[in-house]
Amino acid sequence: MSEMLFVSTRKGLFQFARSNGSWNIHQTSFLGHNVTLTLPDPRDGSIFATLNLGHFGVKLHHSADGGKNWEERAVPTYPAGEELRTGDGKPPSPANLKLIWSLEAGAASQPGRLWAGTLPGGLFRSDDAGRTWQLVRSLWDRPERTHWFGGGYDTPGIHSICIDPRNPDIMRVAVSCGGVWLTTDGGSTWESTTTGMYAEYMPPELRTNPNIQDPHRMVQCPTAPEHFWVQHHSGVFRSTDGAKSWMDVPNVSPSVFGFAVAVHPSDPQTAWLVPAVKDECRIPVGGRLVVARTRDGGRKFTELTRGLPGDSCYDLVYRHALDRDETGERVAFGSTTGGLWLSEDGGDSWQTLSSHLPPIHAVRFG
């Protein structure tokens, strides 16, 4: 079982460790700074952290000693003169890095390989552990990209990267708003794969348009890699054919809306979501913080509430702020109001690790 939990917040990185049966803050880094993501690299145990410092830009740091010391690495950079073009007739604007919205390590056979999804919608690859980056032009230059648009932000962005554990040349990425894209040749060519998804926020004739789909988060089951789950703006979808097509999951209780989803590492039928009221409200349904779990592929859901706030709760959970460990027994999530909860029995019961952290962007076991 993972004994470390990395919590990326608006005001620093907090590492929680389990010791003598309880979880406590083990170490802090970047206090006062906006840490947006953390990647514990399973290949060598090192840690990457991304920061968004506003006026001072986006930063990437690396630690080889568990977070005691940090070295700044390069960030993805768009080539000079690169422009954002849209299909609505608006003039192009400069393409500049606004956020590293996803960061994943390559396979064990690819030391140094990193993938970064960014705002404004570019995918980057590094083969030297973040010292240099290359824009994946095969995706950036797709003509469909001019139809992507902002979902959670003003510009489109890649927030989910799923690398196939059987073959690292097979990879899927999810774009808000731009759907799901598949490569089977390491990024040389790409295919849009959104069949079955729908966007209820669009006119009927555009409802199934692949380029305006708004997946909030996409995850893949490691031991059953044909199985995917997506929390979409218009509901929950799952795939059993390698994300080539999607099935609607309409029975999530108490709501099909949310941002985060996690799938069990060895049971693709088991998944967790944190439902909310959609659009202008974005609070827990009825002021009750609930984790929804299915164990039968989405036919039925159980509302998990033991140990969670029962009323007058207004915590929202961002798309990267829910995670499970490699056993599926430990599940953790953090909220926009600084609450952090952990379960060690698959979600049946929860303990509060903190109720006063800064707003939480992401949690990750490592």
C-alpha positions in Angstrom: 0.0 0.0 0.0 1.1 3.5 -0.7 2.3 5.3 2.4 2.6 8.8 1.0 0.0 11.2 -0.2 1.0 14.3 -2.2 -1.5 17.3 -1.9 -1.0 20.2 -4.3 -2.6 23.4 -3.1 -2.9 27.1 -3.8 -0.3 27.8 -1.2 2.2 24.9 -1.3 2.8 21.2 -1.6 2.0 19.1 1.5 3.2 15.5 1.8 1.2 13.3 4.2 2.7 10.1 5.4 1.3 7.2 7.4 3.2 6.5 10.6 2.1 4.5 13.6 -1.4 4.0 12.2 -2.2 7.7 11.5 -1.7 10.2 8.7 0.1 13.5 9.3 2.0 16.1 7.4 5.4 14.7 6.8 6.9 17.5 4.7 6.0 20.8 3.0 7.5 22.5 0.0 6.9 25.8 -1.9 4.9 27.3 1.0 3.1 30.4 -0.2 3.3 29.3 -3.9 0.6 27.9 -6.2 1.4 24.2 -6.7 -0.9 22.9 -9.4 0.2 19.2 -9.9 2.6 16.7 -8.4 4.0 13.6 -10.1 5.7 10.9 -8.0 7.7 9.1 -10.7 7.2 5.4 -10.2 10.4 4.6 -12.2 12.9 6.0 -9.8 11.0 7.5 -6.8 11.7 11.1 -7.8 9.1 13.8 -7.7 8.0 16.5 -10.1 6.0 19.5 -9.1 4.3 22.1 -11.4 3.7 25.7 -10.2 1.7 28.6 -11.7 3.2 31.8 -10.3 1.0 34.2 -12.3 3.2 37.2 -13.3 6.3 35.0 -12.9 4.9 32.2 -15.1 4.7 28.4 -15.1 7.5 26.5 -13.4 8.5 22.8 -13.2 10.7 21.5 -10.3 12.3 18.1 -9.7 13.4 16.4 -6.4 15.6 13.3 -6.2 15.4 13.0 -2.4 11.8 12.8 -1.5 11.1 16.6 -1.6 13.9 17.8 0.7 15.7 19.6 -2.2 14.3 20.8 -5.5 15.9 21.7 -8.8 14.1 23.8 -11.4 13.6 22.1 -14.8 12.5 23.6 -18.1 8.8 24.1 -19.0 7.1 23.3 -22.3 7.5 26.3 -24.6 5.5 27.0 -27.8 7.7 27.8 -30.8 8.2 31.5 -31.6 5.4 32.8 -33.8 3.0 29.9 -33.0 -0.6 31.1 -33.0 -3.9 30.0 -31.6 -6.4 29.8 -34.5 -10.1 29.2 -34.1 -12.8 28.4 -36.6 -15.1 31.2 -35.7 -13.5 33.9 -37.7 -11.7 35.6 -34.8 -8.1 36.7 -35.4 -5.3 34.4 -34.2 -3.6 35.1 -30.9 -0.1 34.1 -29.7 0.3 30.6 -28.3 1.9 31.0 -24.9 2.0 28.5 -22.0 -0.6 29.3 -19.4 -0.7 26.1 -17.4 0.7 22.5 -17.2 -2.7 20.8 -16.8 -1.4 17.2 -16.8 1.9 15.5 -16.3 2.6 11.8 -16.6 5.7 9.6 -16.6 6.5 7.3 -19.5 7.0 3.5 -19.2 9.8 1.8 -17.2 11.4 1.1 -20.6 11.5 4.9 -21.3 13.7 6.5 -18.6 13.3 10.3 -18.7 10.2 10.2 -20.8 7.5 12.7 -19.6 4.3 13.9 -21.2 2.7 17.2 -20.4 -0.7 18.5 -21.4 -1.1 22.2 -21.4 -3.3 25.2 -21.8 -3.7 26.2 -24.6 -4.2 22.7 -25.9 -0.7 21.5 -26.7 0.8 18.1 -25.8 4.5 18.1 -25.1 7.1 15.3 -24.7 10.4 15.3 -22.8 13.0 12.5 -23.1 15.4 13.9 -20.5 13.2 14.2 -17.4 12.0 17.7 -18.2 15.3 19.4 -19.2 14.0 19.9 -22.7 10.5 19.6 -24.3 9.1 19.1 -27.8 5.6 20.1 -29.0 3.8 17.1 -30.5 3.0 18.8 -33.7 1.0 15.9 -35.1 -1.8 16.7 -32.6 -1.3 20.5 -32.5 -1.5 20.8 -36.3 -4.7 18.8 -36.6 -7.3 21.0 -38.4 -9.9 20.0 -35.8 -8.1 21.9 -33.2 -9.4 25.2 -34.5 -12.8 24.0 -33.3 -11.7 23.3 -29.7 -12.7 25.9 -27.1 -12.2 26.6 -23.4 -14.1 24.6 -20.8 -12.7 25.1 -17.4 -10.5 27.9 -18.7 -10.8 30.5 -21.5 -8.7 28.3 -23.8 -8.8 24.6 -24.5 -6.5 22.3 -22.5 -5.3 18.7 -22.2 -6.0 17.6 -18.6 -5.8 13.8 -18.9 -3.1 11.5 -20.4 -3.6 7.8 -20.2 -0.6 5.7 -21.3 -1.4 2.1 -22.2 0.5 -0.2 -19.7 0.9 -2.9 -22.4 2.4 -0.6 -25.0 3.6 3.0 -24.3 3.1 3.9 -27.9 -0.7 3.7 -27.3 -2.0 6.7 -25.5 -5.2 8.6 -25.1 -5.6 12.3 -24.1 -8.7 14.2 -23.1 -9.3 17.8 -24.0 -11.7 20.3 -22.5 -13.3 21.2 -24.8 -12.0 19.0 -27.6 -13.0 15.4 -26.8 -10.8 12.3 -26.6 -7.9 11.5 -28.9 -6.0 8.2 -29.5 -2.5 7.5 -30.9 -1.2 4.0 -31.5 2.2 5.0 -32.8 3.7 7.1 -30.0 2.1 10.4 -31.2 2.9 10.3 -34.9 -0.8 10.1 -35.8 -4.1 10.8 -33.9 -7.7 9.7 -34.1 -10.7 11.3 -32.4 -12.7 8.8 -30.4 -15.9 10.2 -28.8 -18.6 8.0 -30.3 -21.4 7.8 -27.7 -20.6 11.0 -25.9 -23.0 13.9 -26.2 -22.9 17.6 -25.2 -26.3 18.7 -23.9 -25.1 22.3 -23.7 -25.0 22.5 -27.5 -27.8 22.8 -30.1 -29.2 19.4 -31.2 -27.3 19.4 -34.5 -24.0 19.7 -32.6 -24.8 17.4 -29.7 -22.4 14.6 -30.8 -19.8 16.8 -32.5 -16.5 15.2 -31.3 -14.6 18.5 -31.3 -16.9 20.2 -28.7 -17.1 17.4 -26.2 -16.1 18.5 -22.7 -14.6 15.5 -20.7 -13.6 16.8 -17.3 -11.4 13.8 -16.4 -10.5 10.5 -18.0 -9.0 7.5 -16.2 -7.9 4.0 -17.3 -7.9 0.7 -15.4 -4.2 -0.4 -15.3 -4.9 -4.2 -15.3 -7.9 -4.0 -17.7 -6.6 -1.3 -20.0 -9.5 -1.5 -22.5 -11.7 0.0 -19.7 -12.0 3.8 -19.3 -14.2 6.1 -17.2 -14.9 9.8 -18.0 -16.6 12.4 -15.9 -18.0 14.7 -18.6 -19.8 18.0 -18.3 -22.9 16.3 -19.5 -22.6 13.2 -17.4 -20.6 10.0 -16.8 -19.3 7.8 -19.6 -17.4 4.5 -19.7 -15.7 2.5 -22.4 -14.9 -1.2 -22.7 -13.2 -1.1 -26.1 -10.1 1.1 -25.5 -11.9 4.4 -25.6 -13.1 3.9 -29.1 -16.7 4.2 -28.1 -18.5 5.3 -24.9 -21.6 4.3 -23.0 -23.7 6.7 -20.9 -23.8 6.0 -17.2 -27.0 7.7 -16.1 -27.6 6.3 -12.6 -24.9 8.2 -10.6 -26.4 9.3 -7.3 -27.0 12.0 -6.3 -25.9 13.7 -9.6 -24.2 12.9 -12.8 -22.2 16.2 -12.8 -18.8 16.5 -11.3 -15.1 16.9 -12.2 -13.2 14.0 -10.6 -13.3 10.2 -11.3 -11.1 7.3 -10.2 -11.2 3.7 -11.3 -10.0 0.6 -9.2 -6.6 -0.6 -10.3 -7.7 -4.2 -10.9 -11.5 -4.1 -11.0 -12.7 -2.0 -14.0 -16.3 -2.3 -12.7 -15.4 -0.3 -9.6 -15.2 3.5 -9.8 -15.5 6.5 -7.6 -16.9 10.0 -8.3 -17.7 13.1 -6.3 -21.0 14.5 -7.6 -22.1 18.1 -7.5 -24.7 20.6 -8.7 -23.7 21.7 -12.2 -22.9 25.0 -13.9 -23.8 28.2 -11.9 -23.9 26.5 -8.5 -21.1 23.9 -8.3 -21.6 22.8 -4.7 -22.5 19.4 -3.3 -26.1 18.3 -3.9 -28.1 19.5 -0.9 -25.0 20.6 0.9 -24.0 17.0 1.6 -20.5 15.8 0.6 -20.9 12.4 -1.1 -18.6 10.0 -2.8 -20.5 7.8 -5.3 -19.1 4.3 -5.8 -20.2 1.7 -8.3 -19.0 -2.0 -8.2 -21.0 -3.2 -11.2 -19.9 -1.0 -14.0 -22.3 1.8 -13.3 -25.6 0.0 -13.1 -25.9 1.0 -9.4 -24.2 3.5 -7.2 -23.8 3.7 -3.4 -23.5 7.1 -1.7 -20.6 6.9 0.7 -20.9 9.4 3.5 -19.6 7.8 6.7 -17.1 10.4 8.2 -17.9 13.1 5.6 -19.7 16.4 6.4 -23.4 15.7 6.5 -24.9 19.1 5.9 -24.0 22.8 5.2 -21.0 21.6 3.1 -19.9 23.6 0.1 -16.7 21.8 -1.0 -16.1 21.3 -4.7 -13.6 18.6 -5.9 -11.4 19.5 -8.9 -10.6 17.0 -11.6 -7.2 15.9 -10.3 -8.2 16.0 -6.6 -9.4 12.4 -6.3 -7.0 9.4 -6.3 -6.7 5.8 -5.2 -3.6 3.8 -4.4 -2.3 0.7 -6.2 -4.5 -1.6 -4.1 -7.8 0.3 -4.5 -8.3 0.2 -0.7 -7.0 3.7 -0.1 -8.9 6.5 -1.7 -8.3 10.2 -1.0 -9.8 13.5 -2.2 -9.4 17.2 -1.4 -11.6 20.2 -1.9 -11.6 23.8 -2.9 -12.2 24.8 0.7 -9.1 22.9 2.0 -10.8 19.8 3.2 -8.8 16.5 2.8 -10.3 13.1 3.4 -9.0 9.6 3.2 -10.5 6.1 3.2 -8.7 2.9 3.9 -11.6 0.6 3.1 -12.4 1.5 -0.5 -14.7 4.4 0.6 -16.9 2.7 3.2 -15.6 5.1 5.8 -13.6 8.3 5.7 -11.3 10.2 8.0 -10.5 13.9 7.9 -6.8 14.5 7.4 -7.2 18.3 7.4 -10.0 20.8 7.2 -8.0 23.9 6.8 -5.5 23.4 4.0 -5.3 26.0 1.2 -7.6 25.2 -1.8 -6.6 21.8 -3.2 -5.8 21.4 -6.9 -4.6 17.7 -6.9 -4.0 14.7 -4.7 -1.8 11.7 -5.7 -0.6 8.6 -3.9 3.1 7.8 -4.3 
